[in-house]
Amino acid sequence: MPSPSATPTPTPSVSSSPAASPSPSPNASSGDVYGTFLVVISDDFSSPSSGFPTSDFATQRVVYDLGQLQMELKSAAQSLWTMRDFGDWPLADIEATMVPTDPTGSGYFGLACGRSNDDFYAGLLGSSGDALLLRIADRVARPLATVPNAVAPLVANVPLSMKLSCVGTDSGAAAGLILSVGGQVVASGVDSSGFTGLLRAGFYAESGPTSAHFEVTGDDFRVTVGLQSAPGAGPSATPSLTGDPLADLLATHVPETIRGNCRKADIPPFTPTVGITCDTGASTALDYLQYPDRASMDAAYASVKAAHPEATGSSCSAGAGNGPYDVDGVPVGNVICFGSSDALTITWTDDRLDVLSIGTAQPTTYASLYSWWLADGPIP
């Protein structure tokens, strides 16, 4: 399942359209109003100068086209965003109709709100139906919530009604996000270091790690703002799979059939950013380790390879071996297998995600272990 890494490095779009005029700031005398009540942006994209920044580069494009805002990513693992100012408000509901238009591409897309192009929230849907809430600051993403299978797998050219409710602490509630699709809440997350108020809102899109092309359009964009949350209202933390948001995000790379049986774990002698171990319900145990960069992951793999000089074969199908592997013809990482009559182990890297994975089977044969790995091991 395509998923962004735990720390994607987004590439911002460059503004060439005029910025929107600032909307009125809140009036303190209206403090008895609960929730959002004032529409400050309503854009049907009939005017190509309505205020959204656009761009046209080798890897990405944002343009007004036929009464919509079109966002195109032209290579894998790219991201873009484009936002407009709306003033300074503690509460903001961001709404739009969004359509993934590329039937072959995969990625994440949705709505954004925040203080600047360098510090904002994103509420996203993935092509496979996962929901993801992020805080993106200085090009580093921190997950607030991940909800696997929040909606049915998305279908190209089918419109989705999306709403991102952004909450600042000046509203009297915990800072955070609520993402709704078709009027139903699909994810909610709190942010202990969240914004006091919001200034900007717009769109965000990210192509999958192996998607050469991803395209989505936005239409009927609307921002409604307010002053105070009703007592007890506001975002709540989505139930965590592992108790740690980074571990939750790592678990989205695990096959869905066993994802619910994963937990955060220390996995000696490795020292990843975060690790999880998953119970398959059979004789195979799986560990996933997220590293901060490829060099750290490769060093961990090199230590495994050095400890098993017997793994000289070119394929794990017949015995101990090691070498590179690919997914759909694209080089992805390296794989090594080794073991004894008691247990066999297969360890592989994913250069797209900086994730090292370990599968241990007991008892089995190299052929059966390799067959399992080909079917369920590499992340597609």
C-alpha atoms as one frame of an Amber mdcrd trajectory, in Angstrom:
protein
   0.000   0.000   0.000   1.589   3.300  -0.986   2.177   5.523   2.015   4.298
   8.535   2.751   7.374   8.023   4.911   7.319   9.034   8.552   9.328  12.137
   7.695   8.567  13.156   4.106  10.393  16.178   2.742   7.718  18.133   0.891
   8.582  20.374  -2.053   6.464  23.538  -1.940   4.812  25.115  -4.946   6.035
  28.598  -5.842   3.559  31.427  -5.843   2.943  33.301  -9.058  -0.705  34.255
  -8.525  -1.641  37.232  -6.360  -2.274  36.549  -2.685  -5.783  36.999  -1.364
  -6.635  40.128   0.563  -6.626  39.544   4.333 -10.065  38.899   5.789 -11.310
  40.675   8.917  -9.816  39.634  12.242 -12.208  38.392  14.939 -14.179  40.848
  16.983 -13.741  40.235  20.723 -17.305  41.349  21.393 -18.578  38.314  19.462
 -17.131  35.875  21.969 -20.510  34.296  22.721 -20.641  32.736  19.230 -19.872
  29.007  19.211 -18.352  27.284  16.213 -17.730  28.618  12.719 -20.199  31.184
  11.371 -18.522  33.570   8.894 -17.631  32.595   5.300 -14.346  34.306   4.401
 -13.463  32.434   1.192 -15.814  30.926  -1.384 -14.009  30.023  -4.607 -15.475
  28.096  -7.551 -12.267  28.676  -9.578 -14.104  30.448 -12.379 -11.544  33.245
 -12.071  -7.890  32.272 -12.673  -6.806  35.145 -10.429  -8.839  34.266  -7.344
  -5.707  34.054  -5.213  -4.271  30.530  -5.144  -0.526  30.335  -5.843   0.274
  28.358  -8.989   3.441  26.703 -10.311   4.748  24.803 -13.325   7.986  22.882
 -12.805   9.578  19.665 -14.022   8.266  17.674 -11.038   4.951  19.411 -10.270
   2.270  21.738 -11.570  -0.609  23.751 -10.065  -2.906  25.537 -12.535  -6.431
  26.894 -12.907  -8.107  24.740 -15.560 -11.739  24.618 -16.730 -13.155  26.037
 -13.508 -11.063  23.829 -11.215  -7.666  23.902  -9.556  -5.530  21.135 -11.019
  -2.589  19.693  -9.046  -0.189  17.390 -10.860   2.851  15.496  -9.536   5.094
  14.237 -12.320   7.337  11.822 -10.403   7.317   9.584  -7.340   7.584  10.767
  -3.726   6.866  14.415  -4.522   4.526  16.775  -2.698   3.030  20.207  -3.205
   0.683  22.615  -1.522  -1.008  25.896  -2.350  -2.817  28.123   0.170  -4.641
  31.458   0.535  -4.797  33.898   3.447  -8.083  34.390   5.311  -7.163  36.476
   8.376  -6.462  35.245  11.917  -9.149  33.032  13.458  -9.146  30.352  16.180
 -11.568  28.077  14.267 -11.688  27.314  10.552 -13.669  24.774   8.517 -11.971
  24.111   5.166 -14.235  22.442   2.583 -13.802  21.402  -1.049 -14.783  18.858
  -3.655 -11.727  16.829  -4.640 -11.305  14.369  -7.501  -8.330  12.019  -8.059
  -8.173  12.076 -11.857  -5.286   9.718 -12.661  -6.572   6.106 -12.825  -3.034
   4.674 -12.595  -1.430   6.976 -10.031  -1.337   6.580  -6.263  -0.773   9.083
  -3.516  -2.332  11.224  -0.795  -4.367  14.413  -1.186  -6.537  16.691   0.862
  -6.830  20.030   2.600  -4.407  22.188   4.555  -4.559  24.958   7.159  -1.974
  26.736   9.264   0.061  29.829   9.930   2.404  29.827   6.926   3.756  27.786
   4.005   6.409  26.490   6.405   4.137  25.456   9.278   0.700  23.973   8.676
  -1.635  21.001   9.080  -2.759  18.587   6.359  -5.762  16.256   6.418  -5.338
  13.630   3.701  -6.851  10.571   2.065  -4.703   7.874   0.459  -5.536   6.036
  -2.741  -6.234   2.852  -0.766  -8.669   4.658   1.572  -6.361   5.456   4.500
  -6.720   8.787   6.347  -3.691  10.716   7.584  -3.396  13.888   9.688  -0.035
  15.682   9.656   1.689  18.718  11.145   4.281  19.860   8.589   6.944  22.282
   9.816  10.197  23.159   8.065   9.563  20.389   5.519   9.315  17.661   8.163
   5.987  15.899   8.731   4.809  14.772  12.167   1.754  12.450  12.172  -1.152
  13.367  14.435  -3.347  10.416  13.444  -3.363   7.523  10.995  -6.545   5.582
  10.242  -6.135   2.586   7.903  -9.117   1.879   5.639 -10.989   4.979   6.799
 -12.972   4.941   3.542 -13.296   2.510   0.655 -10.385   2.466  -1.843 -10.670
   5.561  -4.006 -11.860   5.449  -7.607 -10.437   7.754 -10.267 -12.742  10.589
 -11.397 -15.225  10.059  -8.545 -15.713  13.334  -6.568 -15.202  13.395  -2.805
 -16.663  15.995  -0.469 -13.920  16.754   2.088 -13.906  18.948   5.181 -10.981
  19.753   7.466 -11.903  21.420  10.755  -8.867  23.232  12.168  -8.906  24.202
  15.830  -6.604  26.664  17.586  -6.163  27.004  21.315  -7.698  30.509  21.349
 -11.038  28.793  20.650 -11.030  27.269  24.111 -10.436  23.726  22.854  -7.394
  21.549  22.322  -5.549  22.386  19.117  -5.864  19.864  16.344  -7.822  18.572
  13.374 -11.011  16.759  12.395 -11.217  15.280   8.887 -14.608  14.429   7.377
 -15.496  12.793   4.071 -19.045  12.893   2.760 -20.233  14.374   6.059 -18.718
  11.552   8.160 -15.748  12.052  10.503 -12.917   9.716   9.451 -10.004  10.981
  11.601  -9.374  13.277  14.537  -6.118  14.276  16.203  -4.864  16.685  18.844
  -1.636  18.676  18.774  -0.058  19.561  22.114   2.050  22.275  20.452  -0.692
  23.466  18.118  -1.512  26.891  16.749  -3.324  29.565  18.732  -5.109  30.590
  15.534  -5.091  29.948  11.787  -4.119  32.277   8.929  -4.044  30.232   5.703
  -5.864  27.357   4.043  -5.661  25.398   0.823  -4.736  22.083  -0.777  -1.996
  19.472  -0.367  -1.038  16.494  -2.582   1.713  13.864  -2.452   2.580  11.151
  -4.972   3.245   7.591  -3.831   6.800   6.214  -3.483   6.569   4.385  -6.823
   3.962   6.481  -8.614   5.428   8.165 -11.697   2.355  10.393 -11.978  -0.432
  11.548  -9.650  -3.119  14.118 -10.336  -6.027  15.557  -8.365  -8.394  18.518
  -8.830 -10.072  20.775  -6.304 -13.294  22.758  -6.688 -15.886  24.685  -4.655
 -13.356  25.703  -2.009 -14.880  27.303   1.063 -13.502  28.566   4.383 -15.836
  29.293   7.309 -14.307  30.737  10.488 -15.335  31.230  14.096 -14.247  32.244
  17.568 -15.095  29.695  20.245 -15.652  25.959  20.418 -18.780  24.825  22.205
 -18.047  23.299  25.627 -16.648  19.820  25.154 -16.247  20.257  21.392 -12.999
  19.936  19.490 -10.708  17.248  18.142  -9.986  14.066  20.015  -7.122  11.694
  19.625  -7.832   8.849  17.190  -7.349   5.495  18.952  -3.704   4.602  18.499
  -2.668   1.250  17.108   0.637   1.189  18.994   0.524   4.112  21.437   3.060
   6.098  19.412   2.196   8.194  16.303   5.470   7.369  14.541   4.943   3.670
  15.199   1.343   4.033  13.958   2.593   5.539  10.712   5.196   2.797  10.308
   2.417   0.221  10.759   0.652   1.542   7.645   3.403  -0.241   5.656   2.455
  -3.620   7.160   0.128  -6.011   5.264  -3.440  -5.195   6.300  -4.148  -8.758
   7.426  -1.747  -8.465  10.370  -1.586  -4.688  10.951  -3.913  -4.880  13.935
  -1.486  -7.258  15.688   1.478  -4.856  15.691   2.972  -3.108  18.711   5.846
  -0.751  19.323   8.995  -2.615  20.344  12.706  -2.321  20.907  14.460  -4.710
  18.543  18.082  -5.279  19.674  20.718  -4.841  18.459  19.173  -2.334  16.059
  18.634   1.319  16.955  16.024   2.714  14.556  13.962   5.851  15.014  11.070
   3.555  15.897  10.380  -0.166  15.606   7.302  -2.388  15.637   6.841  -6.142
  15.915   3.822  -7.915  14.443   2.223 -11.238  15.320   1.179 -13.042  12.151
  -0.876 -15.662  13.960   1.288 -18.320  12.337   4.933 -19.326  12.592   6.327
 -16.142  11.045   7.255 -13.104  13.180   7.729  -9.724  11.524   9.667  -6.663
  12.668   9.724  -3.275  10.921  12.334  -0.622  11.711  12.057   3.016  10.573
  15.369   4.841  10.107  15.879   8.616   9.746  17.738   8.239   6.455  19.022
   5.706   3.954  22.593   5.758   5.285  21.465   4.625   8.752  19.269   1.894
   7.272  22.073   0.683   4.972  24.482   0.555   7.938  22.048  -1.684   9.841
  21.703  -3.964   6.823  25.492  -4.082   6.410  25.853  -5.270  10.015  23.457
  -8.160   9.293  25.338  -9.068   6.142  28.698  -9.002   7.947  27.346 -11.341
  10.630  26.292 -13.922   8.031  29.108 -14.502   5.534  27.491 -17.827   4.640
  24.747 -15.964   2.726  26.544 -16.169  -0.611  23.739 -17.373  -2.860  22.177
 -15.128  -5.466  18.618 -16.031  -4.474  16.867 -16.908  -1.213  14.704 -19.492
  -2.954  17.207 -22.331  -2.472  19.418 -21.339   0.461  21.271 -18.584   2.283
  21.876 -15.657  -0.059  21.800 -11.913  -0.538  21.441  -9.314  -3.257  19.298
  -6.492  -4.663  15.611  -6.798  -5.450  13.042  -4.773  -7.377   9.289  -4.153
  -7.411   7.661  -4.060 -10.844  11.071  -3.655 -12.424  12.124  -0.728 -10.200
  15.157  -1.313  -7.895  13.965  -0.953  -4.304  16.588  -2.333  -1.896  18.516
  -5.395  -0.753  17.477  -8.727   0.745  19.433 -11.352   2.721  18.327 -14.718
   4.116  20.045 -17.126   6.476  19.287 -19.551   9.299  19.465 -23.036  10.699
  17.231 -26.074  11.142  15.443 -24.237  13.977  14.534 -20.975  12.215  15.109
 -19.054   9.009  15.375 -15.271   8.763  14.905 -12.933   5.820  15.884  -9.269
   6.143  15.300  -6.585   3.532  15.551  -2.838   3.034  13.249  -0.356   1.291
  15.156   2.605  -0.128  11.907   4.529  -0.720  10.927   4.553   2.950  14.206
   3.991   4.843  12.596   0.932   6.442  14.415  -2.307   7.302  12.189  -5.369
   7.803  12.887  -8.763   9.381  10.868 -11.946   8.961  11.617 -15.069  11.016
   9.952 -18.401  10.243  10.038 -21.561  12.342  10.051 -24.171  10.981   9.956
 -23.775   7.193  12.066 -24.120   4.062  13.921 -21.436   2.146  11.559 -21.962
  -0.771   8.425 -21.415   1.342   9.939 -18.431   3.178  10.941 -16.846  -0.129
   7.499 -17.479  -1.618   5.872 -15.757   1.356   8.261 -12.813   1.039   7.559
 -12.373  -2.660   3.813 -12.272  -1.948   3.658 -10.160   1.197   7.104  -8.812
   2.035   8.021  -5.864  -0.216   5.781  -2.843   0.010   4.162  -2.375  -3.425
